[in-house]
Amino acid sequence: MFAALSDPTRRCVLSELGRGPASVGDLARSSPMTLPSFMKHIGMLESSGLISTAKAGRVRTCTLNRQRLAVVDGWLAEQRAIWEGRTDRLEQFVTNPRALS
């Protein structure tokens, strides 16, 4: 998932899908790359589970998978709590080194 989130084009797609489902053509219009290159980004997002696509006729519609993003959010919240605790202890040590002895 983090590999999929590492690219700015894919993050832009996720932001646009946060407003609601959109066709690949609509999403690709805001990108300066060719459609085949853009489709690789869609494929990466889909294989990571961050989006799903459905084809109706000639139109492929993308939908954001909010539950998958919640997994990332949960992991980041855990990491944030760990690091905030560490920086709080460091601050206590720097401001009052005897308190931690």
PAZAPA-4460 file (N, C-alpha, C; in steps of 0.05 Angstrom, whole numbers, plus 32768, in hexadecimal, padded with zeros to 4 digits):
% residues 101
    n_x    n_y    n_z   ca_x   ca_y   ca_z    c_x    c_y    c_z   seq   type   mol
   8010   7FE8   8000   8000   8000   8000   8011   8019   8000     1      M     A
   8027   8019   8010   8037   8031   8011   8046   8036   7FF7     2      F     A
   804C   8021   7FE8   8058   8025   7FCD   8044   8033   7FBB     3      A     A
   802B   802C   7FBD   8016   8039   7FAD   8013   8056   7FB6     4      A     A
   8015   805C   7FCF   8012   8077   7FDA   802A   8088   7FD5     5      L     A
   8040   807C   7FCE   8059   808C   7FCB   805A   809E   7FB3     6      S     A
   8049   8099   7F9F   804A   80A9   7F87   8036   80C0   7F87     7      D     A
   803E   80D8   7F7F   802C   80EF   7F80   8014   80EC   7F6D     8      P     A
   8018   80DF   7F56   8001   80DB   7F44   7FEC   80CA   7F51     9      T     A
   7FF5   80B5   7F5E   7FE1   80A3   7F6B   7FD4   80B1   7F83    10      R     A
   7FE3   80C1   7F92   7FD6   80D0   7FA8   7FC1   80E3   7F9D    11      R     A
   7FC7   80EF   7F86   7FB4   8102   7F7A   7F9A   80F3   7F72    12      C     A
   7F9E   80DB   7F66   7F86   80CB   7F5F   7F76   80C5   7F78    13      V     A
   7F83   80BD   7F8D   7F74   80B7   7FA6   7F65   80D0   7FB0    14      L     A
   7F72   80E7   7FAE   7F65   8100   7FB7   7F4C   8105   7FA7    15      S     A
   7F4E   8101   7F8C   7F37   8106   7F7B   7F21   80F1   7F81    16      E     A
   7F28   80D9   7F86   7F14   80C4   7F8C   7F08   80C8   7FA8    17      L     A
   7F15   80D8   7FB9   7F09   80DE   7FD3   7EF0   80EF   7FD0    18      G     A
   7EEC   80FC   7FB9   7ED4   810B   7FB3   7EBE   80F9   7FA7    19      R     A
   7EC5   80E1   7F9F   7EB2   80CF   7F94   7EBD   80BF   7F7D    20      G     A
   7EB0   80AA   7F74   7EB9   809A   7F5D   7EBD   80AC   7F44    21      P     A
   7ED0   80A3   7F34   7ED6   80B1   7F1B   7EE0   809E   7F06    22      A     A
   7EDC   80A4   7EED   7EE6   8093   7ED7   7F04   8097   7ED4    23      S     A
   7F11   8083   7EC9   7F2E   8085   7EC4   7F33   809D   7EB2    24      V     A
   7F22   80A1   7E9E   7F26   80B8   7E8B   7F25   80D2   7E9A    25      G     A
   7F12   80D6   7EAC   7F10   80EE   7EBB   7F29   80F2   7ECD    26      D     A
   7F32   80DD   7ED9   7F49   80DF   7EEB   7F62   80E5   7EDA    27      L     A
   7F64   80D9   7EC3   7F7C   80DC   7EB2   7F7E   80F8   7EA6    28      A     A
   7F68   8106   7EA3   7F68   8121   7E97   7F79   8134   7EA7    29      R     A
   7F7B   8131   7EC1   7F8A   8144   7ED1   7FA8   813C   7ED2    30      S     A
   7FAF   8126   7EC5   7FCB   811D   7EC5   7FD9   8123   7EAB    31      S     A
   7FF2   812B   7EAB   8000   8132   7E93   800A   8119   7E83    32      P     A
   8006   8101   7E8E   8011   80E9   7E81   7FFE   80DD   7E6E    33      M     A
   8007   80CA   7E5E   7FF6   80BB   7E4B   7FE4   80A8   7E5B    34      T     A
   7FCE   80A1   7E4E   7FBB   808F   7E5B   7FC8   8074   7E62    35      L     A
   7FD8   8067   7E51   7FE4   804E   7E59   7FF6   8051   7E72    36      P     A
   8005   8067   7E74   8015   806C   7E8C   8003   8070   7EA5    37      S     A
   7FEE   807F   7EA1   7FDB   8084   7EB7   7FCE   806A   7EC0    38      F     A
   7FC8   8058   7EAE   7FBB   803F   7EB5   7FCE   802E   7EC7    39      M     A
   7FE8   8031   7EC4   7FFA   8022   7ED6   7FF6   802C   7EF3    40      K     A
   7FF1   8045   7EF6   7FEC   8050   7F11   7FD1   8045   7F1C    41      H     A
   7FBD   8044   7F0B   7FA3   8039   7F13   7FA7   801C   7F1B    42      I     A
   7FB6   800D   7F0B   7FBB   7FF1   7F11   7FC9   7FED   7F2C    43      G     A
   7FDC   7FFF   7F32   7FEA   7FFD   7F4C   7FD7   8003   7F63    44      M     A
   7FC6   8017   7F60   7FB3   801D   7F75   7F9F   8007   7F79    45      L     A
   7F97   7FFB   7F63   7F84   7FE5   7F65   7F91   7FCC   7F71    46      E     A
   7FA9   7FC5   7F69   7FB6   7FAE   7F74   7FBD   7FB1   7F92    47      S     A
   7FC0   7FCA   7F9B   7FC5   7FCF   7FB7   7FAB   7FCE   7FC8    48      S     A
   7F94   7FCF   7FBA   7F7A   7FCE   7FC7   7F70   7FEA   7FCF    49      G     A
   7F7E   7FFF   7FC7   7F76   801A   7FCE   7F5E   8023   7FBE    50      L     A
   7F5B   8018   7FA6   7F44   801E   7F95   7F39   8005   7F89    51      I     A
   7F21   8006   7F7F   7F16   7FF1   7F6F   7F0C   7FFD   7F55    52      S     A
   7F0B   7FED   7F40   7F01   7FF7   7F27   7EEB   7FE4   7F1D    53      T     A
   7ED9   7FF0   7F0E   7EC3   7FE1   7F02   7EBF   7FEB   7EE6    54      A     A
   7EBC   7FD9   7ED3   7EB8   7FE1   7EB7   7E9B   7FDE   7EAF    55      K     A
   7E91   7FF3   7EA3   7E75   7FF3   7E98   7E78   7FFD   7E7B    56      A     A
   7E75   7FEB   7E68   7E79   7FF2   7E4D   7E97   7FF9   7E48    57      G     A
   7E9C   8011   7E3F   7EB7   801A   7E3A   7EC2   802B   7E50    58      R     A
   7EB3   802F   7E65   7EBB   8041   7E7B   7EC3   8031   7E93    59      V     A
   7EDB   8036   7E9D   7EE5   8029   7EB6   7EE3   803E   7ECC    60      R     A
   7ED4   8038   7EE1   7ED0   804A   7EF7   7EE0   8041   7F0F    61      T     A
   7EEE   8054   7F1B   7EFE   804F   7F33   7EF0   8058   7F4C    62      C     A
   7EF3   8049   7F62   7EE6   804F   7F7B   7EFB   804C   7F91    63      T     A
   7EFC   805E   7FA3   7F0F   805D   7FBA   7F06   8048   7FCE    64      L     A
   7F19   8039   7FD8   7F14   8025   7FEC   7F1C   8031   8007    65      N     A
   7F09   803D   8015   7F0E   804C   802D   7F17   8039   8044    66      R     A
   7F0F   8020   8044   7F17   800E   8059   7F35   8008   8058    67      Q     A
   7F3F   8007   803F   7F5C   8002   803B   7F6C   801A   8045    68      R     A
   7F62   8032   8040   7F70   804A   804A   7F6F   804B   8069    69      L     A
   7F5A   8040   8074   7F57   8040   8092   7F6D   802F   809E    70      A     A
   7F76   801A   8090   7F8C   8009   8099   7FA5   801A   809B    71      V     A
   7FAB   802A   8087   7FC2   803B   8087   7FC0   8050   809D    72      V     A
   7FA8   805B   80A0   7FA4   806F   80B5   7FA9   8063   80D1    73      D     A
   7F9F   804B   80D5   7FA3   803E   80EF   7FC0   8039   80F5    74      G     A
   7FCF   8030   80E1   7FEC   802B   80E5   7FFA   8045   80EA    75      W     A
   7FF4   805A   80DB   8001   8074   80E0   7FFA   807F   80FC    76      L     A
   7FE2   807B   8105   7FDA   8084   8120   7FEB   8076   8135    77      A     A
   7FEF   805B   8132   8000   804C   8144   801D   8057   8145    78      E     A
   8028   805C   812D   8043   8066   812B   8045   8082   8137    79      Q     A
   8031   8092   8132   8031   80AE   813D   8031   80AD   815B    80      R     A
   8021   809B   8167   8020   8099   8184   803B   8090   8190    81      A     A
   8048   807D   8182   8062   8073   818B   8076   808A   818B    82      I     A
   8077   8099   8175   808B   80AE   8172   8085   80C6   8184    83      W     A
   806C   80CC   8188   8065   80E2   819A   806E   80DB   81B7    84      E     A
   806A   80C2   81BE   8073   80B9   81D9   8091   80BB   81DC    85      G     A
   80A0   80B4   81C7   80BD   80B6   81C8   80C6   80D3   81CA    86      R     A
   80BA   80E4   81BA   80C2   8100   81BB   80BA   810D   81D5    87      T     A
   80A3   8104   81E1   809B   810E   81FB   80B0   8107   8211    88      D     A
   80BA   80EE   8210   80CE   80E5   8223   80E8   80F4   821E    89      R     A
   80EF   80F9   8205   8108   8108   81FF   8105   8125   820A    90      L     A
   80EE   8131   8206   80E9   814C   8211   80EC   814C   822F    91      E     A
   80E1   8138   823D   80E3   8136   825A   8101   8134   8262    92      Q     A
   8110   8124   8254   812C   8120   825A   813C   813A   8256    93      F     A
   8136   8148   8241   8145   8160   823B   813E   8176   824F    94      V     A
   8124   8178   8256   811C   818E   8268   8120   8187   8285    95      T     A
   811F   816D   828C   8123   8165   82A8   8130   8149   82A9    96      N     A
   814A   8147   82A5   8157   812D   82A3   8154   811C   82BC    97      P     A
   8151   8128   82D3   814E   8119   82EC   8133   810B   82EF    98      R     A
   811F   8114   82E1   8104   8109   82E3   8103   80EC   82D8    99      A     A
   8115   80E5   82C5   8114   80CB   82B9   8128   80B8   82C6   100      L     A
   8137   80C0   82D9   814B   80AF   82E7   813F   809A   82F8   101      S     A
***
